Structures are given as structure tokens and as C-alpha cells.
Amino acid sequence: MQPFTLRVPTDTAHPQDIVPIYLMHSIENPFCPIPSCWCHTDQEKIAELLEHIKNGVMTLQEAALLADGRTV
């Protein structure tokens, strides 16, 4: 997978490294390989919400609000 990168201002006196950004969470791959990540806190609930999104029962925004404990 090719990472995205952050654009940083060019400063020849103090050059900065480009920071790669890897997208690890998606609808297809919601759980990343990092055990301490928040995605592993309640995998059953997240998997259930993803099924609702895939089946058209909920929108992504509705599922995100529900996952955050807010009402839809």
C-alpha cells in the first residue's frame, strides 16, 4: 500500500522529514494489527455496526454517532 504524505513547508535551514500516513481502518478492514488501538475495544459492536452499514440499515454517519454514544 502506498502511503499518503503530509505536505510540510520547505525550510532549507531546518529541513523536515515527510511523514507517511497509512490508512489502516476501512469498511473492508476495520480492525488494524495494533492491539492497543481503539478499534479493538469492542470488536463485536463495531462488526455489528459495519453489517448495518453494508446492508443499508444505517448510514456511516449514523453508525459513527451510535458508536460514540450519541443518539441518531
Biopython code that builds the backbone (N, CA, C, O; Angstrom):
import numpy as np
from Bio.PDB.StructureBuilder import StructureBuilder

atoms = [
    (1, "MET", "N", (0.844, -1.166, 0.000)),
    (1, "MET", "CA", (0.000, 0.000, 0.000)),
    (1, "MET", "C", (0.897, 1.239, 0.000)),
    (1, "MET", "O", (1.826, 1.337, 0.801)),
    (2, "GLN", "N", (0.619, 2.169, -0.888)),
    (2, "GLN", "CA", (1.385, 3.406, -0.970)),
    (2, "GLN", "C", (0.820, 4.396, 0.052)),
    (2, "GLN", "O", (-0.379, 4.672, 0.025)),
    (3, "PRO", "N", (1.642, 4.936, 0.947)),
    (3, "PRO", "CA", (1.116, 5.853, 1.965)),
    (3, "PRO", "C", (0.863, 7.243, 1.404)),
    (3, "PRO", "O", (1.486, 7.660, 0.428)),
    (4, "PHE", "N", (-0.065, 7.952, 2.043)),
    (4, "PHE", "CA", (-0.231, 9.368, 1.792)),
    (4, "PHE", "C", (0.889, 10.070, 2.546)),
    (4, "PHE", "O", (1.513, 9.467, 3.419)),
    (5, "THR", "N", (1.151, 11.306, 2.234)),
    (5, "THR", "CA", (2.159, 12.060, 2.981)),
    (5, "THR", "C", (1.616, 13.428, 3.327)),
    (5, "THR", "O", (0.759, 13.966, 2.625)),
    (6, "LEU", "N", (2.114, 13.980, 4.401)),
    (6, "LEU", "CA", (1.776, 15.342, 4.791)),
    (6, "LEU", "C", (2.698, 16.303, 4.062)),
    (6, "LEU", "O", (3.903, 16.068, 3.977)),
    (7, "ARG", "N", (2.149, 17.361, 3.546)),
    (7, "ARG", "CA", (2.984, 18.384, 2.937)),
    (7, "ARG", "C", (3.473, 19.304, 4.047)),
    (7, "ARG", "O", (2.697, 19.734, 4.901)),
    (8, "VAL", "N", (4.746, 19.596, 4.025)),
    (8, "VAL", "CA", (5.332, 20.491, 5.022)),
    (8, "VAL", "C", (5.997, 21.642, 4.295)),
    (8, "VAL", "O", (6.505, 21.470, 3.187)),
    (9, "PRO", "N", (5.996, 22.829, 4.918)),
    (9, "PRO", "CA", (6.666, 23.959, 4.272)),
    (9, "PRO", "C", (8.152, 23.661, 4.087)),
    (9, "PRO", "O", (8.795, 23.067, 4.952)),
    (10, "THR", "N", (8.676, 24.083, 2.951)),
    (10, "THR", "CA", (10.095, 23.874, 2.694)),
    (10, "THR", "C", (10.901, 24.921, 3.449)),
    (10, "THR", "O", (10.688, 26.124, 3.302)),
    (11, "ASP", "N", (11.815, 24.437, 4.247)),
    (11, "ASP", "CA", (12.695, 25.309, 5.022)),
    (11, "ASP", "C", (14.099, 24.758, 4.849)),
    (11, "ASP", "O", (14.436, 23.724, 5.425)),
    (12, "THR", "N", (14.916, 25.437, 4.065)),
    (12, "THR", "CA", (16.248, 24.910, 3.793)),
    (12, "THR", "C", (17.158, 24.959, 5.014)),
    (12, "THR", "O", (18.124, 24.200, 5.090)),
    (13, "ALA", "N", (16.870, 25.835, 5.964)),
    (13, "ALA", "CA", (17.689, 25.913, 7.163)),
    (13, "ALA", "C", (17.374, 24.769, 8.121)),
    (13, "ALA", "O", (18.259, 24.269, 8.816)),
    (14, "HIS", "N", (16.114, 24.361, 8.152)),
    (14, "HIS", "CA", (15.662, 23.289, 9.049)),
    (14, "HIS", "C", (14.782, 22.321, 8.257)),
    (14, "HIS", "O", (13.561, 22.346, 8.408)),
    (15, "PRO", "N", (15.366, 21.481, 7.428)),
    (15, "PRO", "CA", (14.539, 20.560, 6.642)),
    (15, "PRO", "C", (13.772, 19.599, 7.540)),
    (15, "PRO", "O", (14.249, 19.200, 8.602)),
    (16, "GLN", "N", (12.580, 19.240, 7.094)),
    (16, "GLN", "CA", (11.720, 18.344, 7.859)),
    (16, "GLN", "C", (11.469, 17.084, 7.042)),
    (16, "GLN", "O", (11.345, 17.136, 5.818)),
    (17, "ASP", "N", (11.397, 15.971, 7.723)),
    (17, "ASP", "CA", (11.077, 14.711, 7.056)),
    (17, "ASP", "C", (9.612, 14.708, 6.649)),
    (17, "ASP", "O", (8.777, 15.325, 7.309)),
    (18, "ILE", "N", (9.306, 14.019, 5.573)),
    (18, "ILE", "CA", (7.917, 13.831, 5.167)),
    (18, "ILE", "C", (7.339, 12.698, 6.004)),
    (18, "ILE", "O", (7.967, 11.652, 6.169)),
    (19, "VAL", "N", (6.147, 12.915, 6.528)),
    (19, "VAL", "CA", (5.512, 11.949, 7.417)),
    (19, "VAL", "C", (4.540, 11.094, 6.612)),
    (19, "VAL", "O", (3.572, 11.626, 6.067)),
    (20, "PRO", "N", (4.770, 9.780, 6.521)),
    (20, "PRO", "CA", (3.808, 8.932, 5.793)),
    (20, "PRO", "C", (2.567, 8.678, 6.632)),
    (20, "PRO", "O", (2.643, 8.591, 7.857)),
    (21, "ILE", "N", (1.440, 8.561, 5.976)),
    (21, "ILE", "CA", (0.177, 8.267, 6.642)),
    (21, "ILE", "C", (-0.371, 6.993, 6.027)),
    (21, "ILE", "O", (-0.668, 6.959, 4.833)),
    (22, "TYR", "N", (-0.508, 5.955, 6.818)),
    (22, "TYR", "CA", (-1.061, 4.693, 6.344)),
    (22, "TYR", "C", (-2.493, 4.581, 6.846)),
    (22, "TYR", "O", (-2.747, 4.705, 8.044)),
    (23, "LEU", "N", (-3.422, 4.347, 5.936)),
    (23, "LEU", "CA", (-4.815, 4.165, 6.324)),
    (23, "LEU", "C", (-5.024, 2.701, 6.671)),
    (23, "LEU", "O", (-4.910, 1.830, 5.808)),
    (24, "MET", "N", (-5.330, 2.429, 7.931)),
    (24, "MET", "CA", (-5.458, 1.049, 8.389)),
    (24, "MET", "C", (-6.904, 0.657, 8.637)),
    (24, "MET", "O", (-7.231, -0.529, 8.599)),
    (25, "HIS", "N", (-7.768, 1.615, 8.887)),
    (25, "HIS", "CA", (-9.151, 1.301, 9.197)),
    (25, "HIS", "C", (-10.025, 1.644, 7.990)),
    (25, "HIS", "O", (-9.947, 2.746, 7.446)),
    (26, "SER", "N", (-10.841, 0.703, 7.590)),
    (26, "SER", "CA", (-11.769, 0.923, 6.495)),
    (26, "SER", "C", (-12.975, 0.014, 6.722)),
    (26, "SER", "O", (-12.993, -0.800, 7.645)),
    (27, "ILE", "N", (-13.968, 0.168, 5.875)),
    (27, "ILE", "CA", (-15.145, -0.701, 5.978)),
    (27, "ILE", "C", (-14.728, -2.156, 5.738)),
    (27, "ILE", "O", (-15.206, -3.066, 6.414)),
    (28, "GLU", "N", (-13.826, -2.362, 4.763)),
    (28, "GLU", "CA", (-13.385, -3.723, 4.439)),
    (28, "GLU", "C", (-12.438, -4.286, 5.494)),
    (28, "GLU", "O", (-12.474, -5.485, 5.771)),
    (29, "ASN", "N", (-11.596, -3.450, 6.084)),
    (29, "ASN", "CA", (-10.628, -3.872, 7.103)),
    (29, "ASN", "C", (-10.742, -2.965, 8.334)),
    (29, "ASN", "O", (-9.905, -2.083, 8.527)),
    (30, "PRO", "N", (-11.751, -3.170, 9.153)),
    (30, "PRO", "CA", (-11.974, -2.263, 10.281)),
    (30, "PRO", "C", (-11.015, -2.447, 11.453)),
    (30, "PRO", "O", (-10.877, -1.551, 12.286)),
    (31, "PHE", "N", (-10.359, -3.591, 11.525)),
    (31, "PHE", "CA", (-9.504, -3.883, 12.670)),
    (31, "PHE", "C", (-8.047, -3.934, 12.243)),
    (31, "PHE", "O", (-7.671, -4.731, 11.383)),
    (32, "CYS", "N", (-7.233, -3.087, 12.843)),
    (32, "CYS", "CA", (-5.824, -2.989, 12.479)),
    (32, "CYS", "C", (-4.991, -4.001, 13.269)),
    (32, "CYS", "O", (-5.503, -4.633, 14.193)),
    (33, "PRO", "N", (-3.712, -4.159, 12.915)),
    (33, "PRO", "CA", (-2.863, -5.128, 13.611)),
    (33, "PRO", "C", (-2.277, -4.612, 14.930)),
    (33, "PRO", "O", (-1.507, -5.324, 15.575)),
    (34, "ILE", "N", (-2.621, -3.403, 15.336)),
    (34, "ILE", "CA", (-2.073, -2.822, 16.564)),
    (34, "ILE", "C", (-3.015, -3.143, 17.729)),
    (34, "ILE", "O", (-4.113, -2.590, 17.781)),
    (35, "PRO", "N", (-2.627, -4.016, 18.661)),
    (35, "PRO", "CA", (-3.529, -4.450, 19.733)),
    (35, "PRO", "C", (-4.013, -3.328, 20.647)),
    (35, "PRO", "O", (-5.102, -3.434, 21.212)),
    (36, "SER", "N", (-3.242, -2.266, 20.808)),
    (36, "SER", "CA", (-3.636, -1.187, 21.716)),
    (36, "SER", "C", (-4.535, -0.149, 21.052)),
    (36, "SER", "O", (-4.928, 0.825, 21.696)),
    (37, "CYS", "N", (-4.865, -0.337, 19.790)),
    (37, "CYS", "CA", (-5.696, 0.625, 19.057)),
    (37, "CYS", "C", (-7.139, 0.583, 19.567)),
    (37, "CYS", "O", (-7.608, -0.445, 20.056)),
    (38, "TRP", "N", (-7.829, 1.711, 19.445)),
    (38, "TRP", "CA", (-9.217, 1.805, 19.911)),
    (38, "TRP", "C", (-10.143, 0.847, 19.177)),
    (38, "TRP", "O", (-11.192, 0.479, 19.706)),
    (39, "CYS", "N", (-9.777, 0.439, 17.972)),
    (39, "CYS", "CA", (-10.671, -0.427, 17.193)),
    (39, "CYS", "C", (-10.844, -1.801, 17.836)),
    (39, "CYS", "O", (-11.776, -2.525, 17.487)),
    (40, "HIS", "N", (-9.977, -2.168, 18.754)),
    (40, "HIS", "CA", (-10.068, -3.477, 19.397)),
    (40, "HIS", "C", (-10.856, -3.447, 20.707)),
    (40, "HIS", "O", (-11.016, -4.486, 21.348)),
    (41, "THR", "N", (-11.349, -2.279, 21.115)),
    (41, "THR", "CA", (-12.040, -2.186, 22.399)),
    (41, "THR", "C", (-13.372, -2.925, 22.407)),
    (41, "THR", "O", (-13.723, -3.559, 23.402)),
    (42, "ASP", "N", (-14.112, -2.849, 21.314)),
    (42, "ASP", "CA", (-15.407, -3.533, 21.267)),
    (42, "ASP", "C", (-15.649, -4.030, 19.843)),
    (42, "ASP", "O", (-16.491, -3.494, 19.122)),
    (43, "GLN", "N", (-14.911, -5.048, 19.454)),
    (43, "GLN", "CA", (-14.962, -5.549, 18.080)),
    (43, "GLN", "C", (-16.339, -6.062, 17.684)),
    (43, "GLN", "O", (-16.752, -5.890, 16.537)),
    (44, "GLU", "N", (-17.049, -6.683, 18.602)),
    (44, "GLU", "CA", (-18.376, -7.213, 18.275)),
    (44, "GLU", "C", (-19.335, -6.080, 17.918)),
    (44, "GLU", "O", (-20.097, -6.188, 16.957)),
    (45, "LYS", "N", (-19.299, -4.994, 18.691)),
    (45, "LYS", "CA", (-20.184, -3.862, 18.436)),
    (45, "LYS", "C", (-19.831, -3.209, 17.095)),
    (45, "LYS", "O", (-20.721, -2.870, 16.315)),
    (46, "ILE", "N", (-18.549, -3.037, 16.833)),
    (46, "ILE", "CA", (-18.116, -2.422, 15.585)),
    (46, "ILE", "C", (-18.502, -3.299, 14.401)),
    (46, "ILE", "O", (-18.981, -2.792, 13.387)),
    (47, "ALA", "N", (-18.299, -4.611, 14.519)),
    (47, "ALA", "CA", (-18.660, -5.534, 13.437)),
    (47, "ALA", "C", (-20.163, -5.490, 13.156)),
    (47, "ALA", "O", (-20.585, -5.557, 12.001)),
    (48, "GLU", "N", (-20.959, -5.377, 14.205)),
    (48, "GLU", "CA", (-22.413, -5.292, 14.038)),
    (48, "GLU", "C", (-22.797, -4.002, 13.322)),
    (48, "GLU", "O", (-23.643, -4.011, 12.429)),
    (49, "LEU", "N", (-22.176, -2.896, 13.714)),
    (49, "LEU", "CA", (-22.470, -1.620, 13.059)),
    (49, "LEU", "C", (-22.052, -1.650, 11.590)),
    (49, "LEU", "O", (-22.749, -1.100, 10.738)),
    (50, "LEU", "N", (-20.927, -2.284, 11.289)),
    (50, "LEU", "CA", (-20.479, -2.385, 9.902)),
    (50, "LEU", "C", (-21.449, -3.206, 9.064)),
    (50, "LEU", "O", (-21.679, -2.891, 7.896)),
    (51, "GLU", "N", (-22.016, -4.246, 9.644)),
    (51, "GLU", "CA", (-23.011, -5.033, 8.919)),
    (51, "GLU", "C", (-24.240, -4.192, 8.609)),
    (51, "GLU", "O", (-24.806, -4.291, 7.520)),
    (52, "HIS", "N", (-24.657, -3.360, 9.568)),
    (52, "HIS", "CA", (-25.803, -2.471, 9.333)),
    (52, "HIS", "C", (-25.509, -1.497, 8.196)),
    (52, "HIS", "O", (-26.386, -1.200, 7.385)),
    (53, "ILE", "N", (-24.272, -1.001, 8.141)),
    (53, "ILE", "CA", (-23.888, -0.081, 7.064)),
    (53, "ILE", "C", (-23.902, -0.812, 5.728)),
    (53, "ILE", "O", (-24.455, -0.312, 4.749)),
    (54, "LYS", "N", (-23.292, -1.995, 5.687)),
    (54, "LYS", "CA", (-23.231, -2.768, 4.440)),
    (54, "LYS", "C", (-24.621, -3.137, 3.933)),
    (54, "LYS", "O", (-24.851, -3.165, 2.724)),
    (55, "ASN", "N", (-25.563, -3.423, 4.860)),
    (55, "ASN", "CA", (-26.917, -3.826, 4.481)),
    (55, "ASN", "C", (-27.837, -2.645, 4.226)),
    (55, "ASN", "O", (-28.999, -2.838, 3.867)),
    (56, "GLY", "N", (-27.341, -1.421, 4.405)),
    (56, "GLY", "CA", (-28.146, -0.230, 4.144)),
    (56, "GLY", "C", (-29.103, 0.140, 5.253)),
    (56, "GLY", "O", (-29.965, 0.998, 5.060)),
    (57, "VAL", "N", (-28.974, -0.486, 6.411)),
    (57, "VAL", "CA", (-29.848, -0.186, 7.543)),
    (57, "VAL", "C", (-29.476, 1.164, 8.162)),
    (57, "VAL", "O", (-30.346, 1.901, 8.625)),
    (58, "MET", "N", (-28.181, 1.480, 8.167)),
    (58, "MET", "CA", (-27.671, 2.732, 8.740)),
    (58, "MET", "C", (-26.709, 3.387, 7.761)),
    (58, "MET", "O", (-26.110, 2.728, 6.911)),
    (59, "THR", "N", (-26.578, 4.696, 7.904)),
    (59, "THR", "CA", (-25.533, 5.395, 7.160)),
    (59, "THR", "C", (-24.259, 5.357, 8.001)),
    (59, "THR", "O", (-24.295, 5.037, 9.189)),
    (60, "LEU", "N", (-23.155, 5.681, 7.381)),
    (60, "LEU", "CA", (-21.886, 5.733, 8.106)),
    (60, "LEU", "C", (-21.947, 6.752, 9.229)),
    (60, "LEU", "O", (-21.430, 6.506, 10.319)),
    (61, "GLN", "N", (-22.574, 7.896, 8.973)),
    (61, "GLN", "CA", (-22.683, 8.933, 9.998)),
    (61, "GLN", "C", (-23.540, 8.464, 11.175)),
    (61, "GLN", "O", (-23.190, 8.711, 12.329)),
    (62, "GLU", "N", (-24.641, 7.800, 10.898)),
    (62, "GLU", "CA", (-25.496, 7.283, 11.975)),
    (62, "GLU", "C", (-24.751, 6.260, 12.827)),
    (62, "GLU", "O", (-24.860, 6.275, 14.053)),
    (63, "ALA", "N", (-23.999, 5.377, 12.186)),
    (63, "ALA", "CA", (-23.237, 4.371, 12.928)),
    (63, "ALA", "C", (-22.150, 5.016, 13.770)),
    (63, "ALA", "O", (-21.899, 4.582, 14.895)),
    (64, "ALA", "N", (-21.497, 6.055, 13.235)),
    (64, "ALA", "CA", (-20.458, 6.752, 13.994)),
    (64, "ALA", "C", (-21.047, 7.434, 15.220)),
    (64, "ALA", "O", (-20.450, 7.400, 16.295)),
    (65, "LEU", "N", (-22.210, 8.050, 15.068)),
    (65, "LEU", "CA", (-22.868, 8.694, 16.215)),
    (65, "LEU", "C", (-23.250, 7.653, 17.270)),
    (65, "LEU", "O", (-23.060, 7.874, 18.466)),
    (66, "LEU", "N", (-23.784, 6.530, 16.824)),
    (66, "LEU", "CA", (-24.170, 5.468, 17.752)),
    (66, "LEU", "C", (-22.939, 4.895, 18.466)),
    (66, "LEU", "O", (-22.989, 4.623, 19.665)),
    (67, "ALA", "N", (-21.853, 4.713, 17.741)),
    (67, "ALA", "CA", (-20.632, 4.191, 18.339)),
    (67, "ALA", "C", (-20.059, 5.151, 19.372)),
    (67, "ALA", "O", (-19.448, 4.730, 20.354)),
    (68, "ASP", "N", (-20.261, 6.443, 19.143)),
    (68, "ASP", "CA", (-19.787, 7.459, 20.097)),
    (68, "ASP", "C", (-20.714, 7.640, 21.283)),
    (68, "ASP", "O", (-20.421, 8.422, 22.188)),
    (69, "GLY", "N", (-21.843, 6.917, 21.288)),
    (69, "GLY", "CA", (-22.779, 7.005, 22.401)),
    (69, "GLY", "C", (-23.790, 8.117, 22.257)),
    (69, "GLY", "O", (-24.497, 8.440, 23.212)),
    (70, "ARG", "N", (-23.873, 8.714, 21.068)),
    (70, "ARG", "CA", (-24.855, 9.767, 20.818)),
    (70, "ARG", "C", (-26.058, 9.163, 20.125)),
    (70, "ARG", "O", (-25.938, 8.146, 19.442)),
    (71, "THR", "N", (-27.203, 9.772, 20.291)),
    (71, "THR", "CA", (-28.413, 9.255, 19.648)),
    (71, "THR", "C", (-28.432, 9.652, 18.195)),
    (71, "THR", "O", (-27.831, 10.647, 17.791)),
    (72, "VAL", "N", (-29.137, 8.851, 17.416)),
    (72, "VAL", "CA", (-29.220, 9.079, 15.969)),
    (72, "VAL", "C", (-30.383, 9.961, 15.646)),
    (72, "VAL", "O", (-30.619, 10.268, 14.478)),
]
sb = StructureBuilder()
sb.init_structure("model")
sb.init_model(0)
sb.init_chain("A")
sb.init_seg("    ")
for serial, (resi, resn, name, xyz) in enumerate(atoms, 1):
    if name == "N":
        sb.init_residue(resn, " ", resi, " ")
    sb.init_atom(name, np.array(xyz, "f"), 0.0, 1.0, " ", f" {name:<3s}", serial, name[0])
structure = sb.get_structure()
